[in-house]
Amino acid sequence: ADWARLPGTWRGNVQGERIGAGVTVLFFRGEKVGDGPGLHVHPYDELFIVRTGRARFTVGEETFEAEAGDIVFGPAGLPHKFENLGPGPLETTDIHQSPRWIQADLDEG
């Protein structure tokens, strides 16, 4: 419940099915360079809003940098990941086009 009330706690999620909404929203905060989710995939589209910091995104075969204010699109079924490039924390708001968070983690080897 404190994910957005206290400084430095922008982590957590709100699954839409709990509140009758068609989307799930995740809040990510990574303090260290390299922090971020590993390669994974969802059966629905996802939007990433970079709130603070800089990130390296991989979406399918494309790898690119994004920074505060950028919005990144992750199409359904396309593997993706991101990581904090620093300096400082990375915060993203990730909008999953589904009332439930469904994720399959992938082997990066």
N, C-alpha and C positions, 0 to 999 in steps of 0.2 A: 504494500500500500504506500510505502514511502519512496517509490522509484523516482518521482519527480518533485518531491517536496524538499529534500535535503541536498546540499551541495555535494557533487561527486557521486550521486546515486542514480544517474540515468542508466539504469539497467532494469530489464524485466520485460513483461509482455502483457497485452490485453487481448485475450482470445475473443473474437467477435461473438461466438456462439453463447458466451456467458452473458452478453448484454443485448443479444438479438441483432447483431450487426453482421454484415457480409464480409468484413475484413478483420484481419488480425494484425496488431501493431506491436513490433518489437523495438525496444530501446537498447542500444549497445553503447558501451563506453569502454575503451581500451586505453590503459594508461601508458603501456610500454610499446616501443617500436616492435612490430611483428604481431601484436595482438590482433585477433580477428578470427572469424570462423573458418574452418578448413573447407575444402571443396565439398559441395553438396548440391542437391537439386530438389525442386518442389514441382508438384503437378499443376501449379498455377503461377501466374505472373507475380512479380515482386518489384516494388519501387524502393530505392534507397535514397534517403535524403541525408546528405552529409551536413551535420549541424556545426561541428567544429573539427579542426585538424585537417590532415591530408591522408589519403588512402590510396593503395594500389588495388584496383579491382581486376579480377579475371572473370569474364563472362563468355562462356564458350571458348573460342580460340583467341579472343581479343583480350589484351592486357593493357590497362591505361591508368592514369592517375586522376583522382578527383579531390576536390577540396571544399571547404565550407561554402555552402550555397549551391553546390552541384547536386543534380538528381540523376541517378543511374537506373536504367531499366534492366531487369532480369527476366527474360521470357520464360514461360512455363517449359519445363523439361530440359532447359539448358543449364549445365553445371556452372557454378559460380562460387566465388570466394572474395574476401577482401582482407587487407591487413593495414595496420597503422604504420604510416611512414615517418611519423614524428616531424619536428620535435613536438613534444607535448601530447595531450590526450586526443583521441579520436572519438567523436560521438556521432552516431547515426540513428535515424528513425527509419525503420524498415516496415513497409506496408505490404502485407501478404494479402493477395486477392482471394481470401478464403476465410470462412468463419472459424476454421481450425488450423493450427500450425502443423503442417505435414512436411517432414524433411527426411531425405535419405542422404546420409553421409557417404562420401565416395573415397576410395583409395587413391591417393595422389601418386603412387608409385607406378 
